[in-house]
Amino acid sequence: MTQRRNTCTAVLFLLGIFGAVIFLFVGALTYTCGFMEAARPSRSDHQVFAPSHKALRTASAIKKSGLLSLPRVSMDKIDAFIAQAEPSLNAALDRDYNFIELYGASQKLLGRQIVEDVEPMYTVVRLADGSLTFANPDAQQVDMTVRAKEMVEFAQRVEEEYQAPVLYIQAPSKLTMSSLPEGICDYSDDEADQFLALLDEGGVDTLDLRPAFRQAAEEGAALDELFFRTDHHWTAAGAFLGFQTLADKLREDYGYTIYKEITDPDHYNKYTFKDIFLGSQGKRVGSAYAGLDDLEIWSPDFQSDFTYTVPMNGIERTGPFAMSLLFPEMLASDESLYLANPYTIYSGGDFLLSRAVNEVSPYPWGRRVLVLRDSYGCAFTPFLSIISGEVIAIDPRLFNGDQEDMMEYVEWLEPDLVFILNTTGSLRVDELFPYLPTARADALEAKQLEREKAIPSTR
């Protein structure tokens, strides 16, 4: 027995040494092979898209608003369509990622709850239920005063110049429902609290989704039901909870009459693909440490018909929700777990601009909604499309214009409503607010400093 214990201790000791050596390599590796580099989209040249104003059905051709039963549709075609995309993700890891796998395995054997990264902001922490999250041990709380002031000014300008109400939607993170281990701090919720309070003071309408998620946790919802265990995004169920919360707000404050079936999860077909997703946090520590996520996709069981276009990428899809707003072919990739991103089965990815036209909108006014969103919008905007005449989504991270350029977009798109959707961790990310004056000015100043450093001194 003693000999076996000594053998186990020796093995763990060697693994620990091996893990330390691997850590030296991971630093360089994560710059070239990590998820953030592999998944970071290239910035597109600024283009202005003026959508054609397809005529919506007239009020006389549309059923009168009311809580009427929506027609069910046969799911045979949709089932067959999704079945064609049965996951064929390559479970064999690329050689380039074996170091990450071995390092993660050694950390798991050593029982490490915190896995440090060469970039502190990507330090991975295992929460109580086994889910992973990012936590930066070097982070300090950021004052949101300037950013909030800019957002107030932007919202006031949109409302005054184009009479389009602006609603800021605060999406949650995993830490809305769980806590970090003792000794590790995260300030994203505190920053969101300050930001929302300042927007409220400035007269901007806001919707905080976090209370709905905390209530769900109190009622027994598990964290991994609403968020992926290995990724920072919400699941389809999490995005749908956010959509339900927004629907309540639209009913109460914006005059929406929304069919009850649309916000009832029992009126959605659910498809589950097992062990196919290694998320952003899992890619930092490897599947041996993180495990793999299942992927569940939701599709309405009632009649739907959309035209979904991404003009700058040459994408046009038509048909029911599952065939137009879902991209199940994302599951049929031959890429490894480290390169694939099945989360983008919703909307197809983080595009600069996408447009979903609801061809069977049950609402006479057919409202056009412009959504400025982070990556949480991929899973969120398809549900929003069901209750809108048209949804135009912009990912500001790919938008390389200033506020004047954004106002040109607003003028040409002529939205009835403008939604801004960000998760708590996004508030400090300047790339998500390039249409605000200071964020743009700071970016230009940083580029100017880089240019000056690159020019050799003549002295």
C-alpha positions as CSV (number, residue, x, y, z in Angstrom):
1,M,0.0,0.0,0.0
2,T,2.8,2.4,0.9
3,Q,4.7,1.5,-2.3
4,R,1.5,2.3,-4.4
5,R,1.1,5.6,-2.6
6,N,4.7,6.5,-3.2
7,T,4.3,5.6,-6.8
8,C,1.2,7.8,-7.2
9,T,3.1,10.7,-5.5
10,A,6.0,10.3,-7.8
11,V,3.8,10.3,-10.8
12,L,2.0,13.4,-9.7
13,F,5.3,15.1,-8.9
14,L,6.6,14.3,-12.4
15,L,3.4,15.5,-14.0
16,G,3.7,18.7,-12.0
17,I,7.2,19.3,-13.3
18,F,6.1,18.4,-16.8
19,G,3.2,20.8,-16.5
20,A,5.5,23.6,-15.4
21,V,7.7,23.0,-18.4
22,I,4.6,22.9,-20.7
23,F,3.5,26.3,-19.2
24,L,6.6,27.9,-20.6
25,F,5.5,26.8,-24.1
26,V,1.9,27.6,-23.7
27,G,2.7,31.3,-23.5
28,A,4.0,31.4,-27.0
29,L,1.4,28.9,-28.2
30,T,-1.6,30.8,-27.0
31,Y,-0.6,33.8,-29.1
32,T,-0.8,31.7,-32.3
33,C,-3.1,28.8,-31.5
34,G,-5.4,30.1,-28.8
35,F,-9.1,30.6,-29.4
36,M,-9.0,34.4,-29.2
37,E,-6.6,34.5,-32.2
38,A,-8.3,31.6,-34.1
39,A,-11.8,33.0,-33.7
40,R,-11.1,36.7,-33.9
41,P,-12.7,38.0,-37.1
42,S,-10.8,40.3,-39.4
43,R,-12.0,43.9,-39.6
44,S,-14.0,44.7,-42.7
45,D,-13.6,47.9,-44.6
46,H,-16.3,50.4,-43.7
47,Q,-19.3,50.1,-46.0
48,V,-22.7,51.6,-45.7
49,F,-25.6,49.4,-46.4
50,A,-28.9,51.0,-47.3
51,P,-31.5,48.2,-47.2
52,S,-34.2,48.0,-49.8
53,H,-37.6,48.8,-48.2
54,K,-39.5,45.6,-49.1
55,A,-43.2,46.4,-48.6
56,L,-44.7,44.7,-45.6
57,R,-48.1,43.2,-45.7
58,T,-50.9,45.7,-45.1
59,A,-52.9,45.7,-42.0
60,S,-55.9,44.3,-43.9
61,A,-53.9,41.3,-45.1
62,I,-52.7,40.4,-41.6
63,K,-54.7,38.8,-38.8
64,K,-55.8,41.3,-36.2
65,S,-53.5,41.4,-33.2
66,G,-54.6,39.2,-30.3
67,L,-53.6,36.0,-28.5
68,L,-54.6,33.7,-31.3
69,S,-53.1,30.2,-31.8
70,L,-50.3,30.2,-34.3
71,P,-50.5,27.6,-37.0
72,R,-48.4,24.6,-36.4
73,V,-46.2,23.4,-39.2
74,S,-44.9,19.9,-40.2
75,M,-41.4,19.5,-38.9
76,D,-40.4,16.8,-41.3
77,K,-38.4,19.1,-43.6
78,I,-36.8,20.8,-40.7
79,D,-35.9,17.6,-39.0
80,A,-34.3,16.3,-42.3
81,F,-32.5,19.6,-42.8
82,I,-30.9,19.5,-39.3
83,A,-30.2,15.7,-39.6
84,Q,-28.0,16.4,-42.6
85,A,-25.8,18.4,-40.3
86,E,-25.2,15.6,-37.8
87,P,-21.9,16.6,-36.1
88,S,-18.8,15.3,-37.7
89,L,-16.5,17.5,-35.7
90,N,-13.0,15.9,-35.6
91,A,-12.6,14.6,-32.1
92,A,-8.9,14.0,-32.7
93,L,-6.9,17.0,-31.5
94,D,-4.6,18.8,-33.7
95,R,-0.9,18.3,-32.9
96,D,-0.6,22.0,-32.4
97,Y,-2.9,21.7,-29.3
98,N,-1.4,18.7,-27.6
99,F,0.6,21.0,-25.4
100,I,-2.6,22.7,-24.1
101,E,-4.2,19.3,-23.6
102,L,-1.3,17.9,-21.6
103,Y,-1.0,21.1,-19.5
104,G,-4.7,21.1,-18.7
105,A,-4.6,17.4,-17.8
106,S,-1.7,18.0,-15.4
107,Q,-3.6,20.9,-13.8
108,K,-6.7,18.7,-13.4
109,L,-4.6,15.9,-11.8
110,L,-3.2,18.4,-9.4
111,G,-6.7,19.6,-8.5
112,R,-6.1,23.2,-9.6
113,Q,-9.2,25.4,-9.5
114,I,-7.3,28.3,-11.1
115,V,-5.4,27.9,-14.3
116,E,-3.2,30.9,-15.1
117,D,-2.7,32.1,-18.6
118,V,0.2,34.0,-20.1
119,E,-2.4,36.8,-20.6
120,P,-3.9,37.4,-17.2
121,M,-7.3,38.4,-18.6
122,Y,-7.7,34.8,-19.8
123,T,-7.0,33.1,-16.5
124,V,-9.5,30.3,-16.2
125,V,-11.3,29.6,-13.0
126,R,-13.4,26.5,-12.2
127,L,-16.7,27.4,-10.4
128,A,-18.4,25.3,-7.8
129,D,-20.5,23.4,-10.3
130,G,-17.5,22.7,-12.6
131,S,-18.3,25.4,-15.1
132,L,-15.4,27.6,-16.2
133,T,-15.1,31.4,-16.3
134,F,-12.5,34.0,-17.1
135,A,-11.2,36.0,-14.2
136,N,-8.3,38.5,-14.4
137,P,-6.4,38.5,-11.1
138,D,-4.8,41.8,-12.0
139,A,-8.0,43.6,-12.9
140,Q,-9.1,46.8,-11.2
141,Q,-12.6,48.3,-11.2
142,V,-13.2,50.7,-14.1
143,D,-15.2,53.9,-13.6
144,M,-18.1,53.8,-16.1
145,T,-18.9,57.6,-15.8
146,V,-17.4,58.6,-19.2
147,R,-18.8,55.7,-21.1
148,A,-22.2,56.1,-19.6
149,K,-22.2,59.9,-20.4
150,E,-21.3,59.0,-24.0
151,M,-24.1,56.4,-24.2
152,V,-26.6,59.0,-22.9
153,E,-25.6,61.5,-25.5
154,F,-25.8,58.9,-28.3
155,A,-29.3,57.8,-27.2
156,Q,-30.5,61.3,-26.9
157,R,-29.2,62.2,-30.4
158,V,-30.8,59.1,-32.0
159,E,-34.1,59.9,-30.3
160,E,-34.1,63.6,-31.1
161,E,-32.8,63.4,-34.7
162,Y,-34.6,60.2,-35.9
163,Q,-37.4,59.7,-33.3
164,A,-36.3,56.2,-32.7
165,P,-36.5,55.1,-29.0
166,V,-33.3,53.6,-27.6
167,L,-33.3,50.7,-25.2
168,Y,-30.1,49.5,-23.5
169,I,-30.2,45.8,-22.6
170,Q,-27.8,44.5,-20.0
171,A,-27.1,40.8,-20.5
172,P,-25.7,38.7,-17.7
173,S,-22.6,36.6,-17.3
174,K,-22.0,33.3,-15.5
175,L,-21.1,35.3,-12.4
176,T,-24.7,36.6,-12.3
177,M,-25.6,33.1,-11.1
178,S,-22.4,31.9,-9.4
179,S,-19.5,33.2,-7.3
180,L,-15.8,33.2,-7.8
181,P,-13.6,31.3,-5.2
182,E,-12.5,33.3,-2.2
183,G,-9.6,35.7,-3.0
184,I,-10.5,36.3,-6.7
185,C,-12.4,39.5,-7.6
186,D,-14.5,40.4,-10.6
187,Y,-15.9,43.9,-11.0
188,S,-18.1,43.4,-14.1
189,D,-21.4,43.4,-12.2
190,D,-20.4,46.4,-10.2
191,E,-19.5,48.2,-13.3
192,A,-22.8,47.3,-14.9
193,D,-24.7,48.5,-11.9
194,Q,-22.9,51.9,-12.1
195,F,-23.4,52.1,-15.9
196,L,-27.2,51.3,-15.7
197,A,-27.7,53.8,-12.8
198,L,-26.0,56.6,-14.8
199,L,-28.1,55.7,-17.9
200,D,-31.3,55.8,-15.8
201,E,-30.2,59.3,-14.5
202,G,-29.7,60.4,-18.1
203,G,-33.2,59.3,-19.1
204,V,-32.1,56.3,-21.2
205,D,-34.5,53.4,-21.0
206,T,-32.8,50.2,-19.8
207,L,-33.6,46.6,-19.3
208,D,-31.4,44.5,-16.9
209,L,-31.7,40.8,-17.6
210,R,-29.7,39.8,-14.6
211,P,-32.6,39.6,-12.1
212,A,-34.4,37.1,-14.3
213,F,-31.3,34.8,-14.3
214,R,-30.9,35.2,-10.5
215,Q,-34.5,34.2,-10.1
216,A,-34.0,31.2,-12.4
217,A,-31.1,30.1,-10.2
218,E,-33.3,30.5,-7.0
219,E,-36.0,28.4,-8.7
220,G,-33.5,25.6,-9.3
221,A,-32.1,26.3,-12.8
222,A,-28.5,25.0,-13.1
223,L,-25.8,27.3,-14.3
224,D,-25.0,24.9,-17.2
225,E,-28.6,25.1,-18.4
226,L,-28.3,28.8,-19.2
227,F,-24.6,29.0,-20.0
228,F,-22.1,26.7,-21.6
229,R,-19.7,25.1,-19.1
230,T,-16.7,25.6,-21.3
231,D,-17.7,28.9,-23.0
232,H,-18.6,32.4,-21.9
233,H,-21.8,32.5,-24.0
234,W,-25.3,31.7,-23.0
235,T,-27.0,28.6,-24.3
236,A,-30.2,28.7,-26.4
237,A,-32.2,28.3,-23.1
238,G,-30.3,31.3,-21.7
239,A,-30.9,33.4,-24.8
240,F,-34.6,32.5,-24.7
241,L,-34.9,33.5,-21.1
242,G,-33.4,36.9,-22.1
243,F,-35.9,37.0,-25.0
244,Q,-38.8,36.3,-22.7
245,T,-37.8,39.1,-20.4
246,L,-37.5,41.5,-23.3
247,A,-40.9,40.4,-24.6
248,D,-42.5,41.3,-21.2
249,K,-40.8,44.8,-21.4
250,L,-42.1,45.3,-25.0
251,R,-45.6,44.3,-23.9
252,E,-45.6,46.7,-21.0
253,D,-43.7,49.7,-22.3
254,Y,-43.7,49.6,-26.1
255,G,-47.2,48.5,-27.0
256,Y,-46.3,45.1,-28.4
257,T,-49.0,42.4,-28.5
258,I,-47.1,39.2,-28.5
259,Y,-48.7,35.8,-29.1
260,K,-48.3,33.7,-25.9
261,E,-47.0,30.8,-28.0
262,I,-44.0,32.7,-29.0
263,T,-42.7,33.1,-25.5
264,D,-43.7,29.6,-24.4
265,P,-40.6,27.2,-24.5
266,D,-43.1,24.3,-25.0
267,H,-43.8,25.6,-28.4
268,Y,-40.2,25.1,-29.6
269,N,-38.6,21.9,-30.8
270,K,-35.2,21.2,-29.2
271,Y,-32.4,19.3,-30.8
272,T,-29.3,18.2,-28.7
273,F,-25.9,17.3,-30.0
274,K,-23.7,15.6,-27.4
275,D,-20.1,16.5,-26.6
276,I,-19.3,18.6,-29.6
277,F,-18.4,22.0,-28.2
278,L,-15.1,23.2,-26.6
279,G,-15.7,26.8,-25.8
280,S,-13.6,29.9,-25.4
281,Q,-12.6,29.0,-21.8
282,G,-12.1,25.3,-22.6
283,K,-9.8,26.2,-25.5
284,R,-7.5,27.8,-23.0
285,V,-7.1,24.7,-20.8
286,G,-7.9,21.8,-23.0
287,S,-10.8,19.3,-23.1
288,A,-9.0,17.0,-20.6
289,Y,-9.5,19.7,-18.0
290,A,-12.7,21.3,-19.2
291,G,-14.7,18.5,-20.7
292,L,-17.0,19.1,-23.7
293,D,-20.3,20.9,-23.9
294,D,-23.5,19.6,-25.5
295,L,-25.2,21.9,-27.9
296,E,-29.0,22.3,-27.8
297,I,-30.7,24.3,-30.6
298,W,-34.3,25.6,-30.5
299,S,-36.7,26.0,-33.4
300,P,-40.3,27.1,-33.2
301,D,-43.0,24.5,-33.9
302,F,-45.3,27.1,-35.4
303,Q,-45.2,28.7,-38.8
304,S,-42.3,31.0,-39.6
305,D,-40.7,32.4,-42.7
306,F,-37.7,34.6,-42.9
307,T,-35.3,36.1,-45.4
308,Y,-31.9,36.4,-43.8
309,T,-29.1,38.3,-45.5
310,V,-25.5,39.2,-44.7
311,P,-24.9,41.7,-47.6
312,M,-21.1,42.1,-47.1
313,N,-20.6,38.3,-47.0
314,G,-22.9,37.3,-49.8
315,I,-25.2,35.3,-47.6
316,E,-28.9,35.0,-48.4
317,R,-31.2,32.3,-46.8
318,T,-34.9,31.9,-46.9
319,G,-37.5,29.7,-45.3
320,P,-38.5,28.7,-41.8
321,F,-36.6,29.7,-38.7
322,A,-34.4,26.5,-38.8
323,M,-33.5,26.9,-42.4
324,S,-32.9,30.7,-42.5
325,L,-31.7,31.8,-39.0
326,L,-29.9,28.6,-38.0
327,F,-26.7,27.3,-39.6
328,P,-26.6,23.6,-38.7
329,E,-23.9,23.1,-41.2
330,M,-21.6,24.7,-38.5
331,L,-21.8,21.2,-36.9
332,A,-20.6,19.4,-40.0
333,S,-17.2,21.0,-40.0
334,D,-14.0,18.9,-40.4
335,E,-12.2,21.4,-38.2
336,S,-10.9,20.4,-34.8
337,L,-12.5,21.2,-31.5
338,Y,-10.1,24.1,-31.2
339,L,-11.0,25.8,-34.5
340,A,-14.8,25.0,-34.6
341,N,-17.3,27.3,-33.0
342,P,-20.7,25.6,-32.9
343,Y,-22.2,28.5,-31.0
344,T,-22.5,30.3,-34.3
345,I,-25.1,27.9,-35.4
346,Y,-27.3,30.8,-34.5
347,S,-27.1,33.7,-37.0
348,G,-24.0,32.1,-38.6
349,G,-21.4,34.3,-36.8
350,D,-20.4,37.8,-35.7
351,F,-21.1,39.7,-38.9
352,L,-20.7,43.5,-39.3
353,L,-24.3,43.7,-40.5
354,S,-27.0,41.1,-40.9
355,R,-30.7,41.5,-41.8
356,A,-33.7,39.3,-41.0
357,V,-37.0,40.1,-42.6
358,N,-40.0,38.4,-41.1
359,E,-42.2,37.3,-44.1
360,V,-45.1,36.3,-41.9
361,S,-45.0,39.0,-39.3
362,P,-48.3,38.8,-37.3
363,Y,-48.1,42.4,-36.5
364,P,-49.6,45.1,-38.7
365,W,-46.9,47.7,-37.9
366,G,-44.0,45.3,-38.9
367,R,-41.5,47.1,-36.7
368,R,-37.9,47.5,-37.8
369,V,-35.4,47.0,-35.0
370,L,-31.7,48.0,-35.2
371,V,-29.6,46.0,-32.6
372,L,-26.0,47.0,-31.7
373,R,-24.8,43.9,-30.0
374,D,-21.8,41.8,-28.8
375,S,-21.6,38.1,-29.5
376,Y,-24.5,37.3,-27.2
377,G,-26.6,38.7,-30.0
378,C,-25.9,35.6,-32.2
379,A,-28.3,33.5,-30.2
380,F,-30.6,36.3,-29.1
381,T,-31.5,38.1,-32.3
382,P,-33.1,35.1,-34.1
383,F,-35.8,35.0,-31.3
384,L,-36.2,38.8,-31.5
385,S,-36.9,38.3,-35.3
386,I,-40.0,36.3,-34.5
387,I,-41.8,39.3,-33.0
388,S,-40.4,42.0,-35.4
389,G,-41.0,42.9,-38.9
390,E,-37.3,43.3,-39.5
391,V,-34.2,43.0,-37.4
392,I,-30.9,44.5,-38.5
393,A,-28.0,43.5,-36.3
394,I,-24.6,45.3,-36.2
395,D,-21.5,44.0,-34.4
396,P,-19.7,47.2,-33.4
397,R,-16.4,45.3,-33.1
398,L,-16.2,45.2,-36.9
399,F,-17.5,48.7,-37.3
400,N,-14.5,51.0,-37.9
401,G,-16.4,54.3,-38.1
402,D,-17.1,57.1,-35.6
403,Q,-20.4,58.4,-34.3
404,E,-21.1,60.3,-37.5
405,D,-20.8,57.1,-39.5
406,M,-23.2,55.3,-37.2
407,M,-25.7,58.1,-37.4
408,E,-25.6,57.7,-41.2
409,Y,-26.5,54.0,-40.7
410,V,-29.4,55.0,-38.5
411,E,-30.6,57.6,-41.0
412,W,-30.5,55.1,-43.9
413,L,-31.9,52.2,-42.0
414,E,-34.8,54.2,-40.5
415,P,-35.4,51.9,-37.5
416,D,-38.5,52.1,-35.4
417,L,-36.5,51.0,-32.3
418,V,-32.8,50.8,-31.4
419,F,-31.6,48.1,-29.0
420,I,-28.1,48.0,-27.6
421,L,-27.2,44.6,-26.1
422,N,-24.0,43.9,-24.1
423,T,-23.0,41.5,-21.5
424,T,-21.4,42.7,-18.3
425,G,-17.9,42.0,-19.3
426,S,-18.3,43.9,-22.6
427,L,-18.6,47.3,-20.9
428,R,-14.9,47.9,-20.6
429,V,-14.1,46.7,-24.2
430,D,-13.5,49.8,-26.3
431,E,-13.9,47.9,-29.6
432,L,-17.6,47.4,-28.8
433,F,-18.2,51.2,-28.6
434,P,-16.4,52.6,-31.6
435,Y,-19.5,54.8,-32.4
436,L,-19.0,56.7,-29.1
437,P,-16.7,59.8,-29.3
438,T,-14.2,59.0,-26.6
439,A,-13.7,55.4,-27.6
440,R,-13.0,56.5,-31.1
441,A,-10.7,59.3,-30.0
442,D,-8.8,56.9,-27.7
443,A,-8.3,54.4,-30.6
444,L,-7.0,57.1,-32.9
445,E,-4.7,58.4,-30.2
446,A,-3.3,54.9,-29.6
447,K,-2.7,54.5,-33.4
448,Q,-0.9,57.8,-33.5
449,L,1.4,56.8,-30.6
450,E,2.2,53.6,-32.4
451,R,3.1,55.5,-35.5
452,E,5.4,57.9,-33.6
453,K,7.2,54.9,-31.9
454,A,7.7,53.3,-35.2
455,I,9.4,56.4,-36.7
456,P,13.1,56.4,-35.9
457,S,14.3,59.4,-34.0
458,T,16.4,61.9,-36.1
459,R,18.1,63.4,-33.1
